[in-house]
Amino acid sequence: MSSFKVEVTHGFESPEELLEDDGVLVLISPYLKSVLGHIDFSKSGYYLLSEAEYNSENIDNILNYIKTL
């Protein structure tokens, strides 16, 4: 886990741009799903957060997903 670099953006970059810039995983807010309808979230590199994950401080599911990468 120590080899992961985390960046938080303000949403100016598209998810595709973030993956092109050496990104491995882009976390997507559930509230942006409709705006980003052109993205196939089943593809590697995207993790669509549930509302519960987005609104809580519990990141266990995200960490478990990262461990599988």
C-alpha positions as CSV (number, residue, x, y, z in Angstrom):
1,M,0.0,0.0,0.0
2,S,2.9,2.4,0.6
3,S,3.6,2.4,-3.2
4,F,0.3,4.2,-4.0
5,K,0.3,7.9,-4.6
6,V,-3.0,9.6,-3.9
7,E,-4.0,12.9,-5.6
8,V,-7.2,14.8,-4.9
9,T,-8.5,16.9,-7.7
10,H,-11.1,19.6,-7.8
11,G,-12.8,18.0,-10.8
12,F,-11.3,20.0,-13.6
13,E,-9.6,17.0,-15.1
14,S,-11.6,14.3,-16.8
15,P,-11.3,10.8,-15.4
16,E,-9.6,9.8,-18.7
17,E,-7.0,12.5,-18.2
18,L,-6.3,11.3,-14.7
19,L,-5.6,7.8,-15.9
20,E,-3.4,9.0,-18.7
21,D,-1.2,10.9,-16.1
22,D,0.1,7.7,-14.5
23,G,-3.1,7.1,-12.7
24,V,-4.1,3.5,-11.7
25,L,-7.5,4.1,-10.1
26,V,-9.9,7.0,-10.3
27,L,-12.6,7.2,-7.6
28,I,-15.8,8.5,-9.0
29,S,-18.5,10.3,-6.9
30,P,-21.9,8.7,-7.3
31,Y,-23.3,12.2,-7.9
32,L,-21.2,12.5,-11.0
33,K,-22.2,9.3,-12.6
34,S,-24.9,10.9,-14.8
35,V,-22.6,13.6,-15.9
36,L,-19.9,11.0,-16.9
37,G,-22.3,8.8,-18.7
38,H,-19.9,8.3,-21.6
39,I,-17.5,6.3,-19.4
40,D,-17.6,2.5,-19.0
41,F,-17.2,2.2,-15.3
42,S,-16.7,-1.6,-15.6
43,K,-13.3,-0.9,-17.2
44,S,-10.2,-1.2,-15.1
45,G,-9.1,2.1,-13.5
46,Y,-12.5,3.3,-12.4
47,Y,-14.2,2.8,-9.0
48,L,-17.7,4.1,-8.8
49,L,-18.3,5.0,-5.1
50,S,-21.6,4.2,-3.5
51,E,-23.4,7.0,-1.7
52,A,-22.6,5.3,1.6
53,E,-18.9,5.2,0.7
54,Y,-18.9,8.8,-0.5
55,N,-20.7,10.1,2.5
56,S,-18.8,8.2,5.2
57,E,-15.2,7.9,6.4
58,N,-15.2,4.2,5.9
59,I,-12.8,3.3,3.1
60,D,-12.5,-0.5,3.8
61,N,-14.1,-1.5,0.5
62,I,-11.8,0.9,-1.4
63,L,-8.7,-0.5,0.3
64,N,-9.8,-4.1,-0.3
65,Y,-10.3,-3.2,-4.0
66,I,-6.8,-1.6,-4.2
67,K,-5.3,-4.7,-2.7
68,T,-6.6,-6.7,-5.7
69,L,-4.9,-4.5,-8.2
